[in-house]
């Protein structure tokens, strides 16, 4: 796991049989959604450290190692005054990384913890990857369109109103919900999911999200 800093850590999630296709979740139009409630310890940690939290990116070219990841994240993430909060956040990231690593076909995996304060990626688009896992912990979640609600001829031309056929049918993930979306490289005949990051600059909001790509 190549990273910009090195680190230390505590206990590891060992359950390698997490199933995002569980019956409590649903799949539709190449999007798998894991619905879940907010975790108070993680919300508290991010509220307490938001002014010190920085975006982090890691590139993994081999098997995901949960113990190594716990060590690195333990060093890279800011400490909290409340015992156990930071570890809860790290354990959740590791759980989702283990889940994703069990679904991917390629060795390479990119893991990003992003702190976003701009209208980055505000236009609906499809990305050039095989698949992506997304979880927004703070702020509004990712928005995506059902295939039948997309005018694909308008993609890449800078106008959301021309891409979205019916704005009342835009899907919006809630905080802590987990999205697994197909990209344009998922399969030769598959169509990537059109999605975007919601605009937040006007309300001066901050988003904290986990993004894992294959």
N, C-alpha and C positions, 0 to 999 in steps of 0.2 A: 504494500500500500504506500504509494508515493504521497508525501504530504509536505506542507511548508513548515510545520513545527513537529516536535516529538513529545511523548507524554507518559502519564501514569494513571492507575485506575483500580476498581474494586471487584464487584461480582458480575458474572456474565450470564446472559440468557442462553440456555442450552437447548431450548426446544427448537429443533430444526424441522418440525412438521407443521408449522403454521400454514393454514390454508385460507388464502384470501377468497377462494371460491366457495367458502362455507355458505350454508343455506341462509344465514342471516344477512349476507351481503347480496348484491345483485349485479348482473352483467347485462349491458344493453349497448348496442352500437359500438362494440369494441372498447367499452369503458367498464372496468370493475370498480365498484364502490364499496369500501368497508365503512359501514356506519358505526360510530361510537361516540360516547360522551367525552367531554373534556376531562382531563386528568388534573385535579387541583394542584398537585405537587409540581407538575410541569408548568402549568399556568403561572403559579407563584414564582417559580424559578425564572421564567422569562420576564415577568414583570419586574423582578428584583435586579435583573442583570441587563436589561435591554439597553441601557446607556453604555454598557461595556462590551456588548455582544458584537462580534464581527463575522462577516461572511467567511466561510471555510470551504475549501474544495480539495477532494482527494481522488486520485486515480488508482484503481485497483486492476492489476494485470494478472492476478492469480486468484486462488480460492479465498473467499472472505474469511478472515480470522477474527472471531468475536473478541478474544482476549486482547489481541493487538489493537483492535479498534477501540476497546474500552480504555486502554492505556493512552492512546493518542488523543481521543476526545477528552479524557480526563485532564490532560495537560492543556489542550487548546481552548477549551471552554472556560469562561470565567467562573470563579467560585461563588457560592451563595452562602449567606449567613445562616440559612435554615438547613439543618442536617437532612440529607436524603433527597433534597429537591434536584440537585444536579444529577445525581445517580439515576433518578427516575427518568429524566430527559435522555440521558445516555442510553439507558436500557431500552427505551422506546425506539430510539434511532437504530440500535442494534437489532431489535426484533424485526423492524422493517427491512433492514439490510439482509438479514438471514432469509426472510420471506422472498425478497427480490432475487437473491443469489440462487435460490432454489428454482426459480422460473426462467432464468436467463439461459441462453444457448451459447453465448460468447464468453470468453474469459474476461474481457475488459468491462469494467463497471466504474462509472463516475458518480461520486457521492458529493452533494453540495448542501451546505446549510446556508441559506441566503437571508440576509437582512435587507429588505427592500423598502425604500422610501420614495420611489419615483413611479411614473407611469410606464415603467419598463414592460415591454411585450403587451401593450394595451390593445394591439390589433389582433383579431382572430387569425390564426395561422395553423399550419401543421408542420411538425418538426421532422428533421431527417435523422431519426434514430429508430431502433427496433421497438423499444417500449420504454416507458417512463413511469416511475412511481412518484406521486406528489402527496405531501401532507402539510397543510398550513396550520401552524400552531397559534399564531397571533395574526389578527386582521382577517379581512375577507378572503375566502378561498377561491381556488381556480374556477373559471367559468368555461363551459364547453358546450358544443352544439351536437345534437343528433344529426346523423348523416342527411336525413331528409330536410333538415332546416338550414342546409348550407348551399349557397350558390358558389360552387368551386371556381367558376370562371372569374370571379371577383377577387380571389385570394391573391395577395401580394400587390394589390393596387391601392392600398392605403385608405379604404373606406369600409368601416364596419357595417354601415347601414346597407351597403350593397352585398355584403357577404351573408348577413343574417336575414333569412326570409321572414321570420316571425320573432321579434324581440321578446315577446311574452313567454316564449318557450326556451329561453336560455337556461341551461342547467348551472347551478351554483353550489359548489361544495361548502360545507360548514367547517368551522375550525375543528381540527383533529380527525375529520374524515379522511380516508385514504383513497386516492385515485390511482388506478393502474390503467394507463392509456397506451394504445398502439400508435406507433409512429409510421412514417412512410416506408421504412425498411423492414417492417414486421414480416411481410411475406410479399412475394412478387405481385400477387393479385389483390392484396389488401389495401384499403384506403386509410390513411392516417386520420386520427381524431383531430378535429379543428377546435382549438381552445385559445384562451388568453389569460393573462394576469389582469385582475380588475384594476381600473384606475383609482389611485388613492391620494394623489398630490393635492387635489382640491380640498380634501378634508384633513390633510396633514397626518394621515395614518401611516403606520408601520406594519409591514408584514414580516413574519418569520416563518420560513418554510423549509422542508426537507425535500430534496429533489435527487432521485437516483435514476441514472440513465444506463441503458445498454446500447 
